[in-house]
Amino acid sequence: MKTKITILMTLLLVSGCGTYDDALNDLPILDANTEAGKDVYATYNCAGCHGNDGRTEALGVSRIIVDIDTERDIQNALYTLQSVTSDRDTRMKGIAQQLSSQEIIDVAAYVASLK
Protein backbone atom coordinates (compact mmCIF):
# COMPACT_ATOMS: atom_id res chain seq x y z
CA MET A 1 0.00 0.00 0.00
CA LYS A 2 2.84 2.38 0.86
CA THR A 3 4.32 1.77 -2.59
CA LYS A 4 1.00 2.50 -4.32
CA ILE A 5 0.52 5.72 -2.37
CA THR A 6 4.06 6.83 -3.15
CA ILE A 7 3.57 6.07 -6.84
CA LEU A 8 0.25 7.89 -6.89
CA MET A 9 1.61 10.94 -5.16
CA THR A 10 4.61 11.03 -7.50
CA LEU A 11 2.35 10.75 -10.52
CA LEU A 12 0.15 13.52 -9.24
CA LEU A 13 3.08 15.82 -8.62
CA VAL A 14 5.05 15.06 -11.78
CA SER A 15 2.25 14.70 -14.28
CA GLY A 16 0.10 17.52 -13.02
CA CYS A 17 -2.90 15.18 -12.70
CA GLY A 18 -5.59 16.84 -10.74
CA THR A 19 -7.33 13.86 -9.16
CA TYR A 20 -6.67 10.54 -7.51
CA ASP A 21 -8.70 8.80 -10.24
CA ASP A 22 -6.55 10.38 -12.96
CA ALA A 23 -3.43 9.07 -11.22
CA LEU A 24 -4.95 5.58 -10.90
CA ASN A 25 -5.70 5.54 -14.62
CA ASP A 26 -2.07 6.38 -15.36
CA LEU A 27 -0.68 3.44 -13.36
CA PRO A 28 0.57 0.45 -15.33
CA ILE A 29 -1.49 -2.69 -14.94
CA LEU A 30 0.63 -5.60 -13.82
CA ASP A 31 -0.53 -8.94 -15.17
CA ALA A 32 -0.38 -11.94 -12.85
CA ASN A 33 1.97 -14.76 -13.76
CA THR A 34 1.07 -17.94 -11.87
CA GLU A 35 4.34 -19.70 -12.79
CA ALA A 36 6.36 -16.73 -11.50
CA GLY A 37 4.19 -16.85 -8.37
CA LYS A 38 5.13 -20.48 -7.89
CA ASP A 39 8.78 -19.41 -8.01
CA VAL A 40 8.12 -16.67 -5.42
CA TYR A 41 6.40 -19.25 -3.19
CA ALA A 42 9.50 -21.44 -3.45
CA THR A 43 12.08 -18.65 -3.15
CA TYR A 44 10.62 -17.33 0.10
CA ASN A 45 9.92 -20.86 1.40
CA CYS A 46 6.22 -20.15 1.86
CA ALA A 47 5.64 -23.91 2.02
CA GLY A 48 7.75 -24.02 5.18
CA CYS A 49 4.83 -22.48 7.09
CA HIS A 50 1.83 -22.70 4.75
CA GLY A 51 2.50 -26.15 3.25
CA ASN A 52 3.05 -27.09 -0.39
CA ASP A 53 -0.69 -26.84 -1.00
CA GLY A 54 -1.31 -23.68 1.08
CA ARG A 55 -3.55 -25.65 3.44
CA THR A 56 -1.44 -25.49 6.60
CA GLU A 57 -2.25 -23.06 9.40
CA ALA A 58 1.15 -21.35 9.67
CA LEU A 59 2.60 -21.61 13.17
CA GLY A 60 -0.86 -22.58 14.35
CA VAL A 61 -2.05 -18.97 14.19
CA SER A 62 -2.58 -17.78 10.62
CA ARG A 63 -5.49 -18.34 8.30
CA ILE A 64 -5.18 -21.13 5.82
CA ILE A 65 -4.11 -19.08 2.83
CA VAL A 66 -6.09 -20.99 0.19
CA ASP A 67 -9.22 -20.17 2.22
CA ILE A 68 -8.70 -16.43 1.66
CA ASP A 69 -11.64 -15.37 -0.50
CA THR A 70 -10.07 -13.80 -3.57
CA GLU A 71 -6.75 -13.19 -5.24
CA ARG A 72 -7.19 -9.49 -4.48
CA ASP A 73 -7.70 -10.29 -0.77
CA ILE A 74 -4.39 -12.19 -0.78
CA GLN A 75 -2.68 -9.19 -2.38
CA ASN A 76 -4.25 -6.84 0.18
CA ALA A 77 -3.07 -9.02 3.06
CA LEU A 78 0.51 -8.84 1.75
CA TYR A 79 0.34 -5.08 1.10
CA THR A 80 -1.02 -4.57 4.62
CA LEU A 81 1.89 -6.51 6.08
CA GLN A 82 4.29 -4.31 4.10
CA SER A 83 2.85 -1.17 5.64
CA VAL A 84 5.08 0.58 8.14
CA THR A 85 1.93 1.35 10.13
CA SER A 86 1.07 -2.33 10.54
CA ASP A 87 1.48 -3.28 14.19
CA ARG A 88 1.86 -6.95 13.36
CA ASP A 89 5.45 -7.86 14.15
CA THR A 90 5.66 -11.29 12.61
CA ARG A 91 8.00 -13.28 10.42
CA MET A 92 5.45 -12.83 7.64
CA LYS A 93 5.76 -9.04 7.83
CA GLY A 94 9.51 -9.31 7.21
CA ILE A 95 8.92 -11.53 4.19
CA ALA A 96 6.14 -9.34 2.78
CA GLN A 97 8.36 -6.26 3.03
CA GLN A 98 10.85 -7.92 0.66
CA LEU A 99 8.27 -8.51 -2.07
CA SER A 100 7.86 -6.26 -5.08
CA SER A 101 4.37 -5.39 -6.32
CA GLN A 102 4.83 -7.82 -9.20
CA GLU A 103 5.84 -10.62 -6.81
CA ILE A 104 2.76 -9.95 -4.67
CA ILE A 105 0.50 -10.11 -7.71
CA ASP A 106 2.18 -13.29 -8.95
CA VAL A 107 2.23 -15.16 -5.64
CA ALA A 108 -1.40 -14.21 -4.98
CA ALA A 109 -2.33 -15.70 -8.35
CA TYR A 110 -0.38 -18.85 -7.52
CA VAL A 111 -2.01 -19.25 -4.09
CA ALA A 112 -5.44 -18.67 -5.61
CA SER A 113 -4.68 -21.39 -8.17
CA LEU A 114 -4.16 -23.92 -5.35
CA LYS A 115 -7.88 -23.86 -4.40
C-alpha positions in Angstrom: 0.0 0.0 0.0 2.8 2.4 0.9 4.3 1.8 -2.6 1.0 2.5 -4.3 0.5 5.7 -2.4 4.1 6.8 -3.2 3.6 6.1 -6.8 0.2 7.9 -6.9 1.6 10.9 -5.2 4.6 11.0 -7.5 2.3 10.7 -10.5 0.1 13.5 -9.2 3.1 15.8 -8.6 5.0 15.1 -11.8 2.3 14.7 -14.3 0.1 17.5 -13.0 -2.9 15.2 -12.7 -5.6 16.8 -10.7 -7.3 13.9 -9.2 -6.7 10.5 -7.5 -8.7 8.8 -10.2 -6.5 10.4 -13.0 -3.4 9.1 -11.2 -5.0 5.6 -10.9 -5.7 5.5 -14.6 -2.1 6.4 -15.4 -0.7 3.4 -13.4 0.6 0.5 -15.3 -1.5 -2.7 -14.9 0.6 -5.6 -13.8 -0.5 -8.9 -15.2 -0.4 -11.9 -12.9 2.0 -14.8 -13.8 1.1 -17.9 -11.9 4.3 -19.7 -12.8 6.4 -16.7 -11.5 4.2 -16.8 -8.4 5.1 -20.5 -7.9 8.8 -19.4 -8.0 8.1 -16.7 -5.4 6.4 -19.3 -3.2 9.5 -21.4 -3.4 12.1 -18.6 -3.2 10.6 -17.3 0.1 9.9 -20.9 1.4 6.2 -20.1 1.9 5.6 -23.9 2.0 7.8 -24.0 5.2 4.8 -22.5 7.1 1.8 -22.7 4.7 2.5 -26.1 3.2 3.1 -27.1 -0.4 -0.7 -26.8 -1.0 -1.3 -23.7 1.1 -3.5 -25.6 3.4 -1.4 -25.5 6.6 -2.3 -23.1 9.4 1.1 -21.3 9.7 2.6 -21.6 13.2 -0.9 -22.6 14.3 -2.1 -19.0 14.2 -2.6 -17.8 10.6 -5.5 -18.3 8.3 -5.2 -21.1 5.8 -4.1 -19.1 2.8 -6.1 -21.0 0.2 -9.2 -20.2 2.2 -8.7 -16.4 1.7 -11.6 -15.4 -0.5 -10.1 -13.8 -3.6 -6.8 -13.2 -5.2 -7.2 -9.5 -4.5 -7.7 -10.3 -0.8 -4.4 -12.2 -0.8 -2.7 -9.2 -2.4 -4.2 -6.8 0.2 -3.1 -9.0 3.1 0.5 -8.8 1.8 0.3 -5.1 1.1 -1.0 -4.6 4.6 1.9 -6.5 6.1 4.3 -4.3 4.1 2.9 -1.2 5.6 5.1 0.6 8.1 1.9 1.3 10.1 1.1 -2.3 10.5 1.5 -3.3 14.2 1.9 -7.0 13.4 5.4 -7.9 14.1 5.7 -11.3 12.6 8.0 -13.3 10.4 5.5 -12.8 7.6 5.8 -9.0 7.8 9.5 -9.3 7.2 8.9 -11.5 4.2 6.1 -9.3 2.8 8.4 -6.3 3.0 10.8 -7.9 0.7 8.3 -8.5 -2.1 7.9 -6.3 -5.1 4.4 -5.4 -6.3 4.8 -7.8 -9.2 5.8 -10.6 -6.8 2.8 -9.9 -4.7 0.5 -10.1 -7.7 2.2 -13.3 -8.9 2.2 -15.2 -5.6 -1.4 -14.2 -5.0 -2.3 -15.7 -8.4 -0.4 -18.9 -7.5 -2.0 -19.3 -4.1 -5.4 -18.7 -5.6 -4.7 -21.4 -8.2 -4.2 -23.9 -5.3 -7.9 -23.9 -4.4 
